[in-house]
């Protein structure tokens, strides 16, 4: 049997929760004006939310990022020569 995509929300029970951690959750929930259950749900949603994919960087960007800290090089370009005549095949 296949689970429905829109099934009822699941519930969990957390046993052996450290009393100090439970107290921190209670205080945090009170600061946000919500129940401990709602605060725990919000924390889980925040921590387990899908991560954004890093932006795609092209090869040029990756190479530049790698070598930019080393500094640039100024190359002297040779002067351009006039275009020579194409060969003739008479």
VOMAR-643322 format. One record per atom (N, C-alpha, C): atom name; x, y, z; residue number from 1; residue in three letters. Coordinates in Angstrom, 3 decimals. Each point is the difference from the previous one (the first is absolute). Layout:
BEGIN
<atom CA	X X	Y Y	Z Z	nr NUM	rest ALA>
...
This chain:
BEGIN
<atom N	X 0.839	Y -1.173	Z 0.000	nr 1	rest UNK>
<atom CA	X -0.839	Y 1.173	Z 0.000	nr 1	rest UNK>
<atom C	X 0.887	Y 1.241	Z 0.000	nr 1	rest UNK>
<atom N	X -0.298	Y 0.940	Z -0.841	nr 2	rest UNK>
<atom CA	X 0.809	Y 1.211	Z -0.166	nr 2	rest UNK>
<atom C	X -0.558	Y 1.138	Z 0.847	nr 2	rest UNK>
<atom N	X 0.919	Y 0.734	Z 0.681	nr 3	rest UNK>
<atom CA	X -0.434	Y 1.112	Z 0.843	nr 3	rest UNK>
<atom C	X -0.454	Y 1.170	Z -0.861	nr 3	rest UNK>
<atom N	X -1.018	Y 0.676	Z 0.471	nr 4	rest UNK>
<atom CA	X -0.510	Y 1.170	Z -0.708	nr 4	rest UNK>
<atom C	X 0.947	Y 1.173	Z 0.208	nr 4	rest UNK>
<atom N	X 0.144	Y 0.854	Z -1.000	nr 5	rest UNK>
<atom CA	X 0.852	Y 1.180	Z 0.115	nr 5	rest UNK>
<atom C	X -0.573	Y 1.014	Z 0.972	nr 5	rest UNK>
<atom N	X -1.291	Y -0.016	Z 0.190	nr 6	rest UNK>
<atom CA	X -0.663	Y 0.974	Z 0.860	nr 6	rest UNK>
<atom C	X -0.593	Y -0.703	Z 1.216	nr 6	rest UNK>
<atom N	X 0.800	Y -0.815	Z 0.686	nr 7	rest UNK>
<atom CA	X -0.500	Y -0.709	Z 1.165	nr 7	rest UNK>
<atom C	X -0.027	Y 0.926	Z 1.208	nr 7	rest UNK>
<atom N	X -0.622	Y -0.451	Z 1.039	nr 8	rest UNK>
<atom CA	X -0.111	Y 0.790	Z 1.220	nr 8	rest UNK>
<atom C	X 1.386	Y 0.241	Z 0.592	nr 8	rest UNK>
<atom N	X 0.185	Y 1.135	Z 0.684	nr 9	rest UNK>
<atom CA	X 1.295	Y 0.280	Z 0.615	nr 9	rest UNK>
<atom C	X 0.373	Y -1.087	Z 1.005	nr 9	rest UNK>
<atom N	X 1.278	Y -0.297	Z 0.075	nr 10	rest UNK>
<atom CA	X 0.493	Y -1.015	Z 0.928	nr 10	rest UNK>
<atom C	X 0.253	Y 0.621	Z 1.358	nr 10	rest UNK>
<atom N	X -0.024	Y -0.831	Z 1.020	nr 11	rest UNK>
<atom CA	X 0.338	Y 0.482	Z 1.337	nr 11	rest UNK>
<atom C	X 1.092	Y -0.904	Z 0.558	nr 11	rest UNK>
<atom N	X 0.840	Y 0.576	Z 0.860	nr 12	rest UNK>
<atom CA	X 1.081	Y -0.767	Z 0.612	nr 12	rest UNK>
<atom C	X 0.003	Y 0.264	Z 1.499	nr 12	rest UNK>
<atom N	X 0.605	Y -0.910	Z 0.723	nr 13	rest UNK>
<atom CA	X 0.217	Y 0.156	Z 1.430	nr 13	rest UNK>
<atom C	X 1.500	Y -0.034	Z 0.226	nr 13	rest UNK>
<atom N	X 0.511	Y 0.935	Z 0.770	nr 14	rest UNK>
<atom CA	X 1.430	Y 0.043	Z 0.282	nr 14	rest UNK>
<atom C	X 0.191	Y -0.400	Z 1.464	nr 14	rest UNK>
<atom N	X 0.664	Y -1.131	Z 0.201	nr 15	rest UNK>
<atom CA	X 0.246	Y -0.491	Z 1.351	nr 15	rest UNK>
<atom C	X 1.414	Y 0.380	Z 0.432	nr 15	rest UNK>
<atom N	X 0.213	Y -0.038	Z 1.300	nr 16	rest UNK>
<atom CA	X 1.316	Y 0.236	Z 0.608	nr 16	rest UNK>
<atom C	X 0.581	Y 1.344	Z -0.393	nr 16	rest UNK>
<atom N	X -0.838	Y 0.999	Z -0.075	nr 17	rest UNK>
<atom CA	X 0.448	Y 1.356	Z -0.324	nr 17	rest UNK>
<atom C	X 0.633	Y 0.610	Z 1.244	nr 17	rest UNK>
<atom N	X 1.171	Y 0.525	Z -0.124	nr 18	rest UNK>
<atom CA	X 0.706	Y 0.633	Z 1.103	nr 18	rest UNK>
<atom C	X -0.876	Y 1.117	Z 0.579	nr 18	rest UNK>
<atom N	X -0.208	Y 0.020	Z 1.306	nr 19	rest UNK>
<atom CA	X -0.858	Y 1.033	Z 0.605	nr 19	rest UNK>
<atom C	X 0.471	Y 1.422	Z -0.299	nr 19	rest UNK>
<atom N	X 1.307	Y 0.220	Z -0.069	nr 20	rest UNK>
<atom CA	X 0.513	Y 1.340	Z -0.310	nr 20	rest UNK>
<atom C	X -0.374	Y 0.391	Z -1.430	nr 20	rest UNK>
<atom N	X 0.046	Y -0.951	Z -0.916	nr 21	rest UNK>
<atom CA	X -0.377	Y 0.265	Z -1.389	nr 21	rest UNK>
<atom C	X -1.497	Y 0.291	Z -0.101	nr 21	rest UNK>
<atom N	X -0.795	Y -0.760	Z 0.745	nr 22	rest UNK>
<atom CA	X -1.442	Y 0.230	Z 0.011	nr 22	rest UNK>
<atom C	X -0.312	Y 1.399	Z 0.541	nr 22	rest UNK>
<atom N	X 0.731	Y 0.422	Z 1.027	nr 23	rest UNK>
<atom CA	X -0.206	Y 1.330	Z 0.569	nr 23	rest UNK>
<atom C	X 0.366	Y 1.088	Z -1.000	nr 23	rest UNK>
<atom N	X 1.100	Y -0.203	Z -0.733	nr 24	rest UNK>
<atom CA	X 0.394	Y 0.973	Z -1.032	nr 24	rest UNK>
<atom C	X -1.061	Y 0.086	Z -1.086	nr 24	rest UNK>
<atom N	X -0.584	Y -1.144	Z -0.361	nr 25	rest UNK>
<atom CA	X -1.072	Y 0.005	Z -1.005	nr 25	rest UNK>
<atom C	X -1.216	Y 0.743	Z 0.533	nr 25	rest UNK>
<atom N	X -0.326	Y -0.207	Z 1.268	nr 26	rest UNK>
<atom CA	X -1.151	Y 0.676	Z 0.602	nr 26	rest UNK>
<atom C	X 0.203	Y 1.513	Z -0.003	nr 26	rest UNK>
<atom N	X 1.196	Y 0.439	Z 0.376	nr 27	rest UNK>
<atom CA	X 0.293	Y 1.438	Z 0.040	nr 27	rest UNK>
<atom C	X -0.036	Y 0.584	Z -1.405	nr 27	rest UNK>
<atom N	X 0.598	Y -0.705	Z -0.939	nr 28	rest UNK>
<atom CA	X 0.015	Y 0.490	Z -1.391	nr 28	rest UNK>
<atom C	X -1.414	Y 0.099	Z -0.559	nr 28	rest UNK>
<atom N	X -0.823	Y -1.000	Z 0.301	nr 29	rest UNK>
<atom CA	X -1.395	Y 0.028	Z -0.462	nr 29	rest UNK>
<atom C	X -0.733	Y 1.190	Z 0.596	nr 29	rest UNK>
<atom N	X 0.233	Y 0.256	Z 1.278	nr 30	rest UNK>
<atom CA	X -0.656	Y 1.135	Z 0.664	nr 30	rest UNK>
<atom C	X 0.456	Y 1.318	Z -0.623	nr 30	rest UNK>
<atom N	X 1.280	Y 0.097	Z -0.331	nr 31	rest UNK>
<atom CA	X 0.504	Y 1.219	Z -0.626	nr 31	rest UNK>
<atom C	X -0.658	Y 0.252	Z -1.350	nr 31	rest UNK>
<atom N	X -0.339	Y -1.071	Z -0.703	nr 32	rest UNK>
<atom CA	X -0.641	Y 0.131	Z -1.312	nr 32	rest UNK>
<atom C	X -1.523	Y -0.056	Z 0.096	nr 32	rest UNK>
<atom N	X -0.520	Y -0.120	Z 1.216	nr 33	rest UNK>
<atom CA	X -1.450	Y 0.022	Z 0.194	nr 33	rest UNK>
<atom C	X -0.712	Y -1.207	Z -0.571	nr 33	rest UNK>
<atom N	X 0.618	Y -1.165	Z 0.118	nr 34	rest UNK>
<atom CA	X -0.653	Y -1.206	Z -0.503	nr 34	rest UNK>
<atom C	X 0.283	Y -1.182	Z 0.915	nr 34	rest UNK>
<atom N	X -0.667	Y -1.107	Z -0.279	nr 35	rest UNK>
<atom CA	X 0.161	Y -1.186	Z 0.837	nr 35	rest UNK>
<atom C	X 1.363	Y -0.647	Z -0.254	nr 35	rest UNK>
<atom N	X 0.391	Y -0.871	Z 0.928	nr 36	rest UNK>
<atom CA	X 1.258	Y -0.725	Z -0.189	nr 36	rest UNK>
<atom C	X -0.070	Y -0.863	Z -1.252	nr 36	rest UNK>
<atom N	X -1.152	Y -0.591	Z -0.240	nr 37	rest UNK>
<atom CA	X -0.174	Y -0.844	Z -1.189	nr 37	rest UNK>
<atom C	X 0.163	Y 0.826	Z -1.273	nr 37	rest UNK>
<atom N	X -0.619	Y 1.167	Z -0.044	nr 38	rest UNK>
<atom CA	X 0.111	Y 0.855	Z -1.185	nr 38	rest UNK>
<atom C	X 1.445	Y 0.475	Z -0.185	nr 38	rest UNK>
<atom N	X 0.670	Y 0.322	Z 1.111	nr 39	rest UNK>
<atom CA	X 1.390	Y 0.440	Z -0.096	nr 39	rest UNK>
<atom C	X 0.898	Y -1.127	Z -0.491	nr 39	rest UNK>
<atom N	X -0.213	Y -1.208	Z 0.518	nr 40	rest UNK>
<atom CA	X 0.789	Y -1.153	Z -0.453	nr 40	rest UNK>
<atom C	X -0.238	Y -0.251	Z -1.486	nr 40	rest UNK>
<atom N	X -1.257	Y 0.141	Z -0.438	nr 41	rest UNK>
<atom CA	X -0.330	Y -0.194	Z -1.412	nr 41	rest UNK>
<atom C	X 0.714	Y 1.043	Z -0.862	nr 41	rest UNK>
<atom N	X 0.015	Y 1.257	Z 0.482	nr 42	rest UNK>
<atom CA	X 0.665	Y 1.071	Z -0.752	nr 42	rest UNK>
<atom C	X 1.503	Y -0.245	Z -0.085	nr 42	rest UNK>
<atom N	X 0.599	Y -0.447	Z 1.101	nr 43	rest UNK>
<atom CA	X 1.438	Y -0.291	Z 0.002	nr 43	rest UNK>
<atom C	X 0.311	Y -1.110	Z -0.996	nr 43	rest UNK>
<atom N	X -0.783	Y -1.060	Z 0.022	nr 44	rest UNK>
<atom CA	X 0.223	Y -1.114	Z -0.940	nr 44	rest UNK>
<atom C	X -0.172	Y 0.455	Z -1.448	nr 44	rest UNK>
<atom N	X -1.022	Y 0.810	Z -0.267	nr 45	rest UNK>
<atom CA	X -0.208	Y 0.485	Z -1.369	nr 45	rest UNK>
<atom C	X 1.171	Y 0.851	Z -0.460	nr 45	rest UNK>
<atom N	X 0.526	Y 0.825	Z 0.896	nr 46	rest UNK>
<atom CA	X 1.123	Y 0.870	Z -0.354	nr 46	rest UNK>
<atom C	X 1.262	Y -0.811	Z -0.271	nr 46	rest UNK>
<atom N	X 0.298	Y -0.923	Z 0.896	nr 47	rest UNK>
<atom CA	X 1.232	Y -0.772	Z -0.112	nr 47	rest UNK>
<atom C	X -0.051	Y -0.986	Z -1.163	nr 47	rest UNK>
<atom N	X -1.155	Y -0.573	Z -0.253	nr 48	rest UNK>
<atom CA	X -0.105	Y -1.043	Z -1.016	nr 48	rest UNK>
<atom C	X -0.525	Y 0.489	Z -1.347	nr 48	rest UNK>
<atom N	X -0.139	Y 1.311	Z -0.159	nr 49	rest UNK>
<atom CA	X -0.469	Y 0.548	Z -1.280	nr 49	rest UNK>
<atom C	X 1.011	Y -0.331	Z -1.097	nr 49	rest UNK>
<atom N	X -0.477	Y -0.197	Z -1.213	nr 50	rest UNK>
<atom CA	X 0.933	Y -0.278	Z -1.098	nr 50	rest UNK>
<atom C	X 1.011	Y 1.136	Z -0.156	nr 50	rest UNK>
<atom N	X 1.239	Y -0.380	Z -0.208	nr 51	rest UNK>
<atom CA	X 1.067	Y 0.987	Z -0.160	nr 51	rest UNK>
<atom C	X -0.039	Y 0.554	Z -1.417	nr 51	rest UNK>
<atom N	X 0.287	Y 1.295	Z -0.111	nr 52	rest UNK>
<atom CA	X 0.091	Y 0.603	Z -1.329	nr 52	rest UNK>
<atom C	X 1.253	Y -0.505	Z -0.682	nr 52	rest UNK>
<atom N	X -0.128	Y -0.296	Z -1.268	nr 53	rest UNK>
<atom CA	X 1.170	Y -0.432	Z -0.761	nr 53	rest UNK>
<atom C	X 0.917	Y 1.202	Z -0.203	nr 53	rest UNK>
<atom N	X 1.308	Y -0.229	Z 0.127	nr 54	rest UNK>
<atom CA	X 0.909	Y 1.122	Z -0.239	nr 54	rest UNK>
<atom C	X -0.124	Y 0.466	Z -1.444	nr 54	rest UNK>
<atom N	X 0.229	Y 1.280	Z -0.251	nr 55	rest UNK>
<atom CA	X -0.126	Y 0.483	Z -1.374	nr 55	rest UNK>
<atom C	X 1.011	Y -0.688	Z -0.909	nr 55	rest UNK>
<atom N	X -0.429	Y -0.253	Z -1.220	nr 56	rest UNK>
<atom CA	X 0.875	Y -0.653	Z -0.976	nr 56	rest UNK>
<atom C	X 1.069	Y 0.992	Z -0.435	nr 56	rest UNK>
<atom N	X 1.235	Y -0.430	Z 0.114	nr 57	rest UNK>
<atom CA	X 1.095	Y 0.859	Z -0.442	nr 57	rest UNK>
<atom C	X 0.652	Y -0.661	Z -1.205	nr 57	rest UNK>
<atom N	X 0.244	Y 0.793	Z -0.990	nr 58	rest UNK>
<atom CA	X 0.618	Y -0.515	Z -1.214	nr 58	rest UNK>
<atom C	X 1.492	Y -0.204	Z 0.231	nr 58	rest UNK>
<atom N	X 0.626	Y -0.733	Z -0.893	nr 59	rest UNK>
<atom CA	X 1.420	Y -0.319	Z 0.135	nr 59	rest UNK>
<atom C	X 0.828	Y 1.267	Z 0.152	nr 59	rest UNK>
<atom N	X -0.289	Y 1.027	Z -0.787	nr 60	rest UNK>
<atom CA	X 0.750	Y 1.251	Z 0.084	nr 60	rest UNK>
<atom C	X -0.061	Y 0.568	Z 1.411	nr 60	rest UNK>
<atom N	X -1.196	Y 0.017	Z 0.589	nr 61	rest UNK>
<atom CA	X -0.163	Y 0.550	Z 1.345	nr 61	rest UNK>
<atom C	X 0.772	Y -0.814	Z 1.033	nr 61	rest UNK>
<atom N	X -0.009	Y -1.335	Z -0.138	nr 62	rest UNK>
<atom CA	X 0.706	Y -0.849	Z 0.960	nr 62	rest UNK>
<atom C	X 1.508	Y 0.164	Z -0.123	nr 62	rest UNK>
<atom N	X 0.523	Y 0.069	Z -1.230	nr 63	rest UNK>
<atom CA	X 1.436	Y 0.176	Z -0.200	nr 63	rest UNK>
<atom C	X 0.432	Y 1.365	Z 0.525	nr 63	rest UNK>
<atom N	X -0.774	Y 1.025	Z -0.309	nr 64	rest UNK>
<atom CA	X 0.342	Y 1.356	Z 0.463	nr 64	rest UNK>
<atom C	X -0.001	Y 0.068	Z 1.522	nr 64	rest UNK>
<atom N	X -0.994	Y -0.615	Z 0.639	nr 65	rest UNK>
<atom CA	X -0.069	Y 0.010	Z 1.460	nr 65	rest UNK>
<atom C	X 1.197	Y -0.718	Z 0.616	nr 65	rest UNK>
<atom N	X 0.465	Y -1.039	Z -0.655	nr 66	rest UNK>
<atom CA	X 1.128	Y -0.751	Z 0.539	nr 66	rest UNK>
<atom C	X 1.305	Y 0.774	Z -0.109	nr 66	rest UNK>
<atom N	X 0.222	Y 0.688	Z -1.123	nr 67	rest UNK>
<atom CA	X 1.295	Y 0.632	Z -0.234	nr 67	rest UNK>
<atom C	X 0.032	Y 1.500	Z 0.274	nr 67	rest UNK>
<atom N	X -1.130	Y 0.631	Z 0.211	nr 68	rest UNK>
<atom CA	X -0.040	Y 1.447	Z 0.254	nr 68	rest UNK>
<atom C	X 0.842	Y 0.410	Z 1.212	nr 68	rest UNK>
<atom N	X -0.008	Y -0.774	Z 1.097	nr 69	rest UNK>
<atom CA	X 0.821	Y 0.408	Z 1.153	nr 69	rest UNK>
<atom C	X 1.504	Y 0.028	Z -0.305	nr 69	rest UNK>
<atom N	X 0.435	Y -0.688	Z -1.023	nr 70	rest UNK>
<atom CA	X 1.422	Y -0.032	Z -0.334	nr 70	rest UNK>
<atom C	X 0.451	Y 1.263	Z -0.721	nr 70	rest UNK>
<atom N	X -0.939	Y 0.779	Z -0.470	nr 71	rest UNK>
<atom CA	X 0.335	Y 1.228	Z -0.719	nr 71	rest UNK>
<atom C	X -0.005	Y -0.236	Z -1.500	nr 71	rest UNK>
<atom N	X -0.018	Y 1.091	Z -0.730	nr 72	rest UNK>
<atom CA	X -0.052	Y -0.090	Z -1.454	nr 72	rest UNK>
<atom C	X 1.381	Y 0.101	Z -0.623	nr 72	rest UNK>
<atom N	X 0.050	Y -0.192	Z -1.281	nr 73	rest UNK>
<atom CA	X 1.239	Y 0.093	Z -0.764	nr 73	rest UNK>
<atom C	X -0.263	Y 0.918	Z -1.181	nr 73	rest UNK>
<atom N	X 0.853	Y 0.997	Z -0.172	nr 74	rest UNK>
<atom CA	X -0.115	Y 0.879	Z -1.156	nr 74	rest UNK>
<atom C	X 0.900	Y -0.538	Z -1.099	nr 74	rest UNK>
<atom N	X -0.599	Y -0.382	Z -1.081	nr 75	rest UNK>
<atom CA	X 0.754	Y -0.526	Z -1.139	nr 75	rest UNK>
<atom C	X 0.162	Y 1.085	Z -1.048	nr 75	rest UNK>
<atom N	X 1.177	Y 0.058	Z -0.548	nr 76	rest UNK>
<atom CA	X 0.246	Y 0.964	Z -1.068	nr 76	rest UNK>
<atom C	X -0.422	Y -0.641	Z -1.317	nr 76	rest UNK>
<atom N	X -0.895	Y 0.662	Z -0.681	nr 77	rest UNK>
<atom CA	X -0.476	Y -0.535	Z -1.271	nr 77	rest UNK>
<atom C	X 0.911	Y 0.479	Z -1.116	nr 77	rest UNK>
<atom N	X 0.416	Y -0.924	Z -0.871	nr 78	rest UNK>
<atom CA	X 0.850	Y 0.415	Z -1.121	nr 78	rest UNK>
<atom C	X -0.804	Y 0.855	Z -0.982	nr 78	rest UNK>
<atom N	X 0.662	Y 0.905	Z -0.690	nr 79	rest UNK>
<atom CA	X -0.731	Y 0.827	Z -0.972	nr 79	rest UNK>
<atom C	X -0.544	Y -0.869	Z -1.122	nr 79	rest UNK>
<atom N	X -1.126	Y 0.403	Z -0.520	nr 80	rest UNK>
<atom CA	X -0.603	Y -0.747	Z -1.106	nr 80	rest UNK>
<atom C	X 0.716	Y 0.334	Z -1.292	nr 80	rest UNK>
<atom N	X 0.169	Y -0.999	Z -0.797	nr 81	rest UNK>
<atom CA	X 0.636	Y 0.184	Z -1.306	nr 81	rest UNK>
<atom C	X -1.084	Y 0.118	Z -1.054	nr 81	rest UNK>
<atom N	X 0.337	Y 0.630	Z -1.112	nr 82	rest UNK>
<atom CA	X -1.007	Y 0.093	Z -1.068	nr 82	rest UNK>
<atom C	X -0.360	Y -1.390	Z -0.515	nr 82	rest UNK>
<atom N	X -1.216	Y -0.097	Z -0.490	nr 83	rest UNK>
<atom CA	X -0.462	Y -1.274	Z -0.523	nr 83	rest UNK>
<atom C	X 0.767	Y -0.288	Z -1.295	nr 83	rest UNK>
<atom N	X 0.501	Y -1.194	Z -0.131	nr 84	rest UNK>
<atom CA	X 0.751	Y -0.339	Z -1.208	nr 84	rest UNK>
<atom C	X -0.939	Y -0.436	Z -1.117	nr 84	rest UNK>
<atom N	X 0.494	Y 0.049	Z -1.180	nr 85	rest UNK>
<atom CA	X -0.777	Y -0.392	Z -1.160	nr 85	rest UNK>
<atom C	X -0.263	Y -1.496	Z 0.044	nr 85	rest UNK>
<atom N	X -1.217	Y -0.410	Z -0.358	nr 86	rest UNK>
<atom CA	X -0.271	Y -1.445	Z -0.027	nr 86	rest UNK>
<atom C	X 0.783	Y -0.659	Z -1.147	nr 86	rest UNK>
<atom N	X 0.302	Y -1.258	Z 0.130	nr 87	rest UNK>
<atom CA	X 0.737	Y -0.684	Z -1.075	nr 87	rest UNK>
<atom C	X -0.842	Y -0.071	Z -1.273	nr 87	rest UNK>
<atom N	X 0.692	Y 0.001	Z -1.122	nr 88	rest UNK>
<atom CA	X -0.680	Y -0.111	Z -1.298	nr 88	rest UNK>
<atom C	X 0.282	Y -1.386	Z -0.562	nr 88	rest UNK>
<atom N	X -0.999	Y -0.584	Z -0.556	nr 89	rest UNK>
<atom CA	X 0.115	Y -1.328	Z -0.603	nr 89	rest UNK>
<atom C	X -0.335	Y 0.078	Z -1.483	nr 89	rest UNK>
<atom N	X 0.896	Y 0.655	Z -0.743	nr 90	rest UNK>
<atom CA	X -0.222	Y 0.148	Z -1.448	nr 90	rest UNK>
<atom C	X 0.463	Y -1.202	Z -0.755	nr 90	rest UNK>
